[in-house]
Amino acid sequence: MSPAVEEVRELPGESPENTEQLEMADNHPKACNFVKDFLGWYPGHRRKRAIDVGCGPGYFTKDVLSKIYNQVDMIDACPEEIFTAWANTDGISTIGKIKDVKMQDFVFPKEYKYNAIYMRWCIGYLSEEEQITWLKKAKMALDNPKGTRYGRKSPPPSFIFVLDNVDERVKRDEAVYRNQKVESRVYYEALWLKAGLIS
Ligand SMILES: C[S@@+](CC[C@H](N)C(=O)[O-])C[C@H]1O[C@@H](n2cnc3c(N)ncnc32)[C@H](O)[C@@H]1O
């Protein structure tokens, strides 16, 4: 068990906030392993730069992304979360820019593109319309050859990744989770099509 998970487990009481953190702690190792396995099956993926969108306290970046990519940027709408993420990842050489900003307002860097844009338990805070607008913007920030059509059989070297359901929690699969809608894989495949990420 990672130190991050132990730290969250020590929280006392059963407030809604703590219950959410406990559930996230339970799911954290499973989600981390899923990403490690996924990247293992996908050697074509480049590992230069990634961004953790809605990074929260930064555990996902700390425990997985910072060990895989040469540079990981983090953004979150909440300044307190960004402060915690900064503290939790202090001293890790692969941490790049850290910024408190809503994903809807975020302007992607002009100087470089990303090989991966990760959103773990975050995209569900947006409406479907906002999600499509966000994905179209994010697509432009990916380091992929222009004009190429990507599909299941021709995956792009750089991608956008939603990790909402990999922990297999029923609650996350079907419900509204603290104002966050968690959708099915079918929903996200349709969304990816609408945003022009796959054809
Ligand atoms: C359930 S937490 C998940 C945190 C982190 N991704 C993780 O896996 O541990 C959701 C996070 O999304 C952030 N968030 C919510 N709406 C956002 C938005 N519009 N733009 C950026 N971050 C947002 C919240 O502040 C919170 O830190």
The ligand as an SDF file (V2000), in Angstrom:
LIG
                    3D

 27 29  0  0  0  0  0  0  0  0999 V2000
  -12.9050   13.3670   -7.1040 C   0  0  0  0  0  0  0  0  0  0  0  0
  -11.5440   14.4870   -7.1610 S   0  0  0  0  0  0  0  0  0  0  0  0
  -10.3180   13.5370   -8.0390 C   0  0  0  0  0  0  0  0  0  0  0  0
   -8.9300   14.0510   -7.7940 C   0  0  0  0  0  0  0  0  0  0  0  0
   -7.8020   13.3480   -8.5740 C   0  0  0  0  0  0  0  0  0  0  0  0
   -8.0420   13.3570   -9.9990 N   0  0  0  0  0  0  0  0  0  0  0  0
   -7.6050   11.9350   -8.1030 C   0  0  0  0  0  0  0  0  0  0  0  0
   -7.8210   11.0330   -8.9040 O   0  0  0  0  0  0  0  0  0  0  0  0
   -7.2100   11.7170   -6.9480 O   0  0  0  0  0  0  0  0  0  0  0  0
  -12.0960   15.6650   -8.3930 C   0  0  0  0  0  0  0  0  0  0  0  0
  -11.1590   16.8300   -8.6020 C   0  0  0  0  0  0  0  0  0  0  0  0
  -11.5960   17.5540   -9.7510 O   0  0  0  0  0  0  0  0  0  0  0  0
  -11.4460   18.9270   -9.4990 C   0  0  0  0  0  0  0  0  0  0  0  0
  -12.3490   19.6630  -10.4120 N   0  0  0  0  0  0  0  0  0  0  0  0
  -13.6960   19.7250  -10.3750 C   0  0  0  0  0  0  0  0  0  0  0  0
  -14.1640   20.4620  -11.3950 N   0  0  0  0  0  0  0  0  0  0  0  0
  -13.0830   20.8880  -12.0910 C   0  0  0  0  0  0  0  0  0  0  0  0
  -12.9020   21.6830  -13.2450 C   0  0  0  0  0  0  0  0  0  0  0  0
  -13.9510   22.2230  -13.8780 N   0  0  0  0  0  0  0  0  0  0  0  0
  -11.6540   21.9160  -13.7060 N   0  0  0  0  0  0  0  0  0  0  0  0
  -10.5840   21.3850  -13.0520 C   0  0  0  0  0  0  0  0  0  0  0  0
  -10.6770   20.6130  -11.9530 N   0  0  0  0  0  0  0  0  0  0  0  0
  -11.9100   20.3650  -11.4720 C   0  0  0  0  0  0  0  0  0  0  0  0
  -11.8050   19.0780   -8.0270 C   0  0  0  0  0  0  0  0  0  0  0  0
  -11.3120   20.2890   -7.4800 O   0  0  0  0  0  0  0  0  0  0  0  0
  -11.1660   17.8290   -7.4390 C   0  0  0  0  0  0  0  0  0  0  0  0
   -9.8460   18.0610   -7.0170 O   0  0  0  0  0  0  0  0  0  0  0  0
  1  2  1  0
  2  3  1  0
  2 10  1  0
  3  4  1  0
  4  5  1  0
  5  6  1  0
  5  7  1  0
  7  8  2  0
  7  9  1  0
 10 11  1  0
 11 12  1  0
 11 26  1  0
 12 13  1  0
 13 14  1  0
 13 24  1  0
 14 15  1  0
 14 23  1  0
 15 16  2  0
 16 17  1  0
 17 18  1  0
 17 23  2  0
 18 19  1  0
 18 20  2  0
 20 21  1  0
 21 22  2  0
 22 23  1  0
 24 25  1  0
 24 26  1  0
 26 27  1  0
M  CHG  2   2   1   9  -1
M  END
$$$$
